[in-house]
């Protein structure tokens, strides 16, 4: 299937730019302004101040996490940049919906023995959801919404799965090492219609080079790697401390104790606090019985899984079994698989070859001939 890259904003268009204070979104705003667009910057304020963390060397190393008190400095830098460039700028307070849709989800998933994807939920519910609604509420009208994500918006030349539906879809950017399509798979076509990613055809090295050429302060900032500062995690879970339980092997032998299942994830090796005559990893988590189950590496492989809460591009489901590529985590390579609907309206994904450390709660994202066809949440592992 062929896909057509959607045109970028042109001179005279009004463009709302989601700004974080980082080099990518800052450069996007400047590029669009220089192109002759009317640029409006917008930032979502997420920090409520309910948590606190001391200024330590470790803290300094994580100052650019998405959620944390350094938000104030990022917003101030955005204000200064926009003022210098004559760009209208707004900050919208979304901390309540962030706590509900992202932080509570994050805690609930870990406490249920699952591995969450907070960035995916933030993109769908806040950055491309509540923030755009907030912009509308304060009277902002725009032709396009742009961000600094490394992805592209495309449309297929023919209808999906034998239909006439040709939805707006997410496709990969030129710089595959920075691919962010995995984080964006839940964005519906109705939202993508007005979304554009101006960095789609640029490499990260080009972004930094251009940003330094323009003298952007953001070019010297450390890039955010975490969604939350690690030092804040103990406080985040302090409202309901973990319940200690047993660590067992897959044959049921007790090997040690854990201090709460929320501290573990499938595939984890470090920090288990137990020893064995061979390398051991977290195999699975039994939330009902408060157990962490460990195994050898070879026991982590599975032939497939069942996924729930599935979304499809254009809301069009294939009526028959299809083949596609699937990513089971951001860092994994897409692998060939077959997808078919189950009797209870979930989706069964079977790999062409077994895959390692599949974690319930993580997202599985489908790619069909280069574009995101859909995806869902991993529910059950098929051995």
N, C-alpha and C positions, 0 to 999 in steps of 0.2 A: 504494500500500500504506500502511496506517495502522500506526503504532507506538505502543505504550503506554509512557510513562515509568515506570520502576520506582520503587516507594516508597522513601523514605529511611529510615535508621535511626530508631527511635522510642525513647521513654523506657524505660529498662530493658535495652536491647540493649547488648551488649558490642561495641565498635567499635575495631579496630586502625587507627591513623592513621599513614600514612607521612609523616614529618616531615623537612624539609630545612633548617629555620631561616628560610625565607622567609615572606612575609606570607600567601600562600595556604594553605599547609598548617597554619600556626600558627592562623589564623582558623578553619579547619575543625575543629581540635581543640577550640578554645574554644566554637564554636557547638554542637558535639555534646555537650560537657559541660554547657552551659547547658540543653540540651534534655532532660537527664536520662539520657544514655547513660553507661555505664561506658567511659571512654576509656583506651586504652593507646597510648602513642606509641612509634614505632620508627623508627630511622634506620640506614641502611646506611653503614658506614665503607668507603671505597674507596681512600683514600690510603695508599700503602705507604712513602712517604718516599724512594724510590729516585731520584727526580728532585729537583732543587733549582733555585731561581730567585732572583736578587737582588731586594731591595726597591727598586724604581725607580718613577718617576712613572707609567710605562707599566704596571707591575705593579699599582699601586694602582687603576688604571682597570679592571682585570680581576679584582678580588679575589673576585668572586662566581661564578666559573666552577664548574661542577659538580665537576670533578676538579682538585684542587690542595691545597696545604697549609692553606688557609683552612678546610678541613673541620673542623679542631679547634675553631675559634671558633664555627662553626655548631652543632656538637654541644654545646658549652658553653652556648650560648644556648638550645638546646632543653631541656637539663637544667634550667637556671634557670627557664624558663617552666613546665615540667611540675611542678617542685617547688613553685612558687608556686600552681599550680592544683590540686595534689594528684593529678596524673596519673601513673600508672605509666609508666616510660620505659625503653626498652632500645636498646642500640646493638649491631648485628651486624657483624662483620668479614667483608666480602665482597671484599677487595682482590684475592685470587688469581683468583676467577672473573671479576671485572671486567677484570683484565689479559688474561685468556684470551678472554672473550666479546666485549669491547668494544675494548680498546686494540689487541690483536693483529689483530682483524678490521679496525679502522680503518687500521692500517699496511699490512696485506696488500692491502686494497682499493685504496688509493692507489698502492701499488707495482705493482699489476696494471693501472694506468691507469683505474681505476673511481672513482666518487664514492660514498663510504659514507654511511650514516645511523646514526651511533653512538647517538643518542637512542632510535631505534626498537629497536635491539638491547638497549640498557640496560633499557628498559621491559619487553620480553618476557622477557629472561633474568634480570634482577636485581630490579627494583622489584616486578614482578608474578610473579616466579619464585623466584629463590634467597632473596630476603628473606622471602617467605611460608613457604618451606620452613624457613628458619632459625628463624622464629617458632614454627613447629610443633615443631621439635626442642627448643626450650627450654620447651615446655609451654604456650604461649599458645594459648588457644582464643577464637574470636571469632565473632560473627554476621555482621559486615560488615568489609570493608577499605575505607577511604576515603583519598583523596588530594586535593590541591588542583588537579587538572587541570580545564581548562575543556572539558568534554565531558559526555555523558549516557549512561546505560545504559537501553536500551529493549528491548521484545520486539514482534515483528510480530503483528498480529491473525490473519494467515493464514500458512500454511506457505510457505517459500521455494521458488521455482522449481517449483511444482506438487506439492511434497511436503507431508508433515504436520509437518515440522520447523520449530519456532518458537524459534530460539535467542536467547540474550541477545546484544545487539548494541550497538555504539557509535554514538551520534548526536551532532550538534553541540550546543553550549551556546548560551545566549541571546546572549552576547557573541561575535559572529562574528569580531571583530578579534583575539580571543585563542584561536581554535579550535585545539585540540590533538588532534583526532581522527586526523590524519595520523600522529602518533607512536604511536598506540595500536592500529593496525589489525591487528596480529598477535596480539592477546590473544584466546584462544579463549573460547567460550561457557562452558566449565566454570569458567574463572577469573572471568569477568564476573558469574556468578551471585551471587557475594558482594561484588562491587565496586560502590561508589557514589561519585558525585562531587557533594558538597554544594554546589559553586559553579556547578552546571549552569545555574541560572536567574538568576545574578547577573552584573552587569557589573563589570569591573575597578575602575571608579571607586567603585562601591558597596562593594567589598571594602576598598579603602583607607579610605574614609570610616568604615566600621564598625570596622576595625582601629584607627584613630586614636581613635575614640570609646571603645574599650576600653583605650586606652593601650598597645597592643602595640608593643614595641620593633621588631619585624620590619617594621612599617609604614614605618619610616624607612630601611630597607636598600635598597641598589641591587639591582635584579632581575638574576638570572643571565642572560647572553646567550649564553655559549659553553659547550660541553661540557668544554673544557679551556682553561686559560690559554694564550694565544698564545705566551708566552715559554717554555713547556714543549715546544712542538712540535719545535724543533731537537734537544733531548735525546731526545725520544721516538723520533726517526728516526736517532739517532746510532749505534745498534747496527749499522746497515747503510746507510752513506751512499749517496746517489743516484748513479747512473752518468750522466755527461754524454752528450748525444746531439744530434742535429740537430733543428732546427725547420724544417719545410717547409710549403709551401702545398699546396692540394689537387691541384695539377698536378705536384707532385714537386720544385719548385724550392726549393733550400736558402736560407733567409732568416737563419739564425742558429743559436745553440747553446743548449741548456737544461742545467740542472745536476741533472737527475733528474726523471722524469715525475711523482713524487709531489707535486711543487710546483705541478701544473697541474690544471685541471678544465674540462670542456666549458662554453663560454660565457664564459670568462675573457677580459678585455681588458687589465687593468692588470698590470704586472710581467712582461711578456713579453720586454722587453729588445731588441726589434727594431722597425724602422720600415718603413712602407710609405706609398704615396701615398693610401691609403684606410684607414679604421678596420679593424683585424683582430682576430679573436677565436679562441680555441681551438675548433677544429671537432671534433677527435677525438684520441684518444691510442692509438698503436700500441705496446703494451707489448712484443710479440714482437720488434719491430725497434727499440725504444727511440726512437720518434719522437713529437714533438708536432706535430700538423698544424693549421694555421691557415687561416682563410678570411674572406671578407666576411660581413657579418651575414646577408644573404639566403641564404647557403649553410648556415645553421644550422637551417633549417626542415625538418621531416620529417612524413610522413603517418601514422606510427605506429611501433610497436616490438613486440618479442617479450619477454615477461616470464617469468621462471622462479621456482622456489621459492614458488609461489602458495599462499595460504591463503584459504579461503572461510568466511564466517560459518556456524557450525554444521556445518562440514565438508561442506556440501552444494554440489555443483557444478551449474551449469546444464547441461542436456544439449544445448541448442541455443544458437545465437548470440543474445546479448542486447544491449540498449542500456543504457548507464548514463553517469554522469559520472566522470571520472578526474582526479586531481591527480598531476602528475609531479614535483612538489617542494612543500615546505611553503608557499612564498610564491606559488605559481601558483594561478590560479583553476580550479575544476573545469570541464572541457570535455566536451561530448558525444562519445561514442565507441561503437564496436561491439566486443564481445569474443567470441572463439571459440577453442576448443581446437585445438591443433596436433597433428600426428601423433606428435610426440615428447613429448606431455603437457605442453607449455608453453602459454602463452596469447598469442594475437595481439590486439593492441589497435589499432584504426584510428580516427583522429580524424575528426570531421566537417569540420574545417579544420586545416591544417598547424600544428604547434606548434614553438616555438623551443628550441634548446639542450637537447635530451634527453640526459641523462647516464647511461650504463651504470653500474650499481651503485646508483643511486638507487631509491627505492621508488615504485611507481605504486599509488595507492589508489583503489578503486572505491566510488562512492556510488550507492546505488539508492534513489531517492525519499526522500532525506534521511538514510539510515543507511549505515554502512560495510558493504558487501557482501563485501569481500575486498581482496586486493592481492598484489603480488609484486615481485620485483627486476628492474629493466630489464636485459635481456641484450644485445639487438641492435636497432639502429635501422633502420627501414624508410623509405628515401627515396622 
